[in-house]
Amino acid sequence: MKKDEVVRQFTTPLDAGAFPLGPYRFYNREYLNILYRTDLEKLKKIVPEPLEVKDPLVRFEIMKMPDVTGLGSYTECGQVIPVSFEGAEGDYLHAMYVDSFPAIASGREIAAYPKKLGKPSLYVDSDTLVGVLDYGTLRVATATMGYKHFPLDHTEALKEIVKPNYMLKKMPGYNGYPRICELVRSQITDIKILGAWSGPARLELFAHALAPMADLPVLEVISASHIITELSLASPEVVYDYLAK
């Protein structure tokens, strides 16, 4: 393969890349979001500067994505922390657990999504919307919500999803020292709300050394939402370079 051909290839392996070139369109992307109160001091220890935490809140979310162009079908689960950056509100993506390697690889390489392998699931059990996360063979999280109890205003649903997302992009050099260490921001702007509901919810987190969701304990469930969307993800931009002199 010629040098210029190598450069033109999007990712490796050169003859069968780990994921295709985007952008990716998500059809019938389904969210279960549970906002809960936690320990403020624990939040401050894990949220990186220059992001600021004011309220002791975390959003637990499971997203079922049955139809994604280029990536197929997968599910992911994570914790999102409301923050501010230079006075503007946003969400810090703390951790994401995903059941698809192409989704993990593309999220980490193209952007800065903090994705690692897990086994999340979102389904309806009788009259209950259920979200679970397993890491290996062990249960890490169980979320339950009354199924479509109350309509949620689409404007309110949109506010939950379109806040700026902040992520850390870290890539080590071959000597072990950081080659890239950046705070990046992305925001969803191309989105349709197809349905939205609220209802009673509960969330239980279980201690795990390698999936430490329970380190941000559930002290009180504040609210819950069930939202179905169609959307595209925007490319991230660098807002802070930790290595800049």
JOFEN-V459173 format. One record per residue. N is the residue number from 1. PHI is phi as a letter, one per 30 degrees, with the letter a starting at -180 (* if undefined). PSI is psi as a letter, one per 40 degrees, with the letter a starting at -180 (none if undefined). Layout:
# JOFEN-V459173
<<N PHI PSI> <N PHI PSI>>
This chain:
# JOFEN-V459173
<<1 * h> <2 d i> <3 e d> <4 d d> <5 d d> <6 d d> <7 d d> <8 d d> <9 d i> <10 d d> <11 a a> <12 c i> <13 e i> <14 d d> <15 c e> <16 a g> <17 e i> <18 d d> <19 a i> <20 d i> <21 d h> <22 d a> <23 d i> <24 c h> <25 c h> <26 c h> <27 c h> <28 h f> <29 d h> <30 c h> <31 c h> <32 c h> <33 c h> <34 b h> <35 c h> <36 b i> <37 c h> <38 b a> <39 d h> <40 d d> <41 d d> <42 d d> <43 d d> <44 d d> <45 d d> <46 c e> <47 d h> <48 d h> <49 d i> <50 d e> <51 d i> <52 b h> <53 c h> <54 c d> <55 c i> <56 d g> <57 b i> <58 b i> <59 c h> <60 d h> <61 b i> <62 b h> <63 b h> <64 c h> <65 b g> <66 d e> <67 b g> <68 b h> <69 e h> <70 i d> <71 c e> <72 i b> <73 b h> <74 a i> <75 b i> <76 b i> <77 b i> <78 a a> <79 b h> <80 b h> <81 c h> <82 d h> <83 b i> <84 b i> <85 b h> <86 h f> <87 i e> <88 c h> <89 d i> <90 a a> <91 b h> <92 c h> <93 d h> <94 d d> <95 a i> <96 b h> <97 c h> <98 b i> <99 c e> <100 b h> <101 d d> <102 e d> <103 d d> <104 d d> <105 d d> <106 d d> <107 d d> <108 d d> <109 d d> <110 d d> <111 b b> <112 b f> <113 d h> <114 d g> <115 c h> <116 b i> <117 d h> <118 a a> <119 b g> <120 d i> <121 a i> <122 b h> <123 a i> <124 c h> <125 c g> <126 h b> <127 c f> <128 b h> <129 d h> <130 b h> <131 b h> <132 b i> <133 b h> <134 c i> <135 c h> <136 i b> <137 c e> <138 c h> <139 d h> <140 c d> <141 a i> <142 b h> <143 b h> <144 b i> <145 b h> <146 e h> <147 d h> <148 h f> <149 d d> <150 b h> <151 d h> <152 c h> <153 e h> <154 d d> <155 d d> <156 d d> <157 d d> <158 d d> <159 d d> <160 d d> <161 c d> <162 c e> <163 d i> <164 e h> <165 c h> <166 c h> <167 b i> <168 c h> <169 c h> <170 b h> <171 b h> <172 d i> <173 d i> <174 d e> <175 c e> <176 j e> <177 d i> <178 d h> <179 c d> <180 b h> <181 b g> <182 b i> <183 c h> <184 b i> <185 b h> <186 b i> <187 b h> <188 d h> <189 b d> <190 c g> <191 b i> <192 b h> <193 c h> <194 c d> <195 a i> <196 a h> <197 b i> <198 b i> <199 l i> <200 d i> <201 b i> <202 b i> <203 b h> <204 b h> <205 c i> <206 c h> <207 d h> <208 a h> <209 d d> <210 c e> <211 b g> <212 d f> <213 e d> <214 d e> <215 d e> <216 c g> <217 d i> <218 d h> <219 c d> <220 a h> <221 d h> <222 c d> <223 a i> <224 b i> <225 b i> <226 b h> <227 b h> <228 c h> <229 b i> <230 b h> <231 a i> <232 b i> <233 c h> <234 d i> <235 d i> <236 d i> <237 b i> <238 d h> <239 c e> <240 a h> <241 c h> <242 d e> <243 c e> <244 d h> <245 c none>>
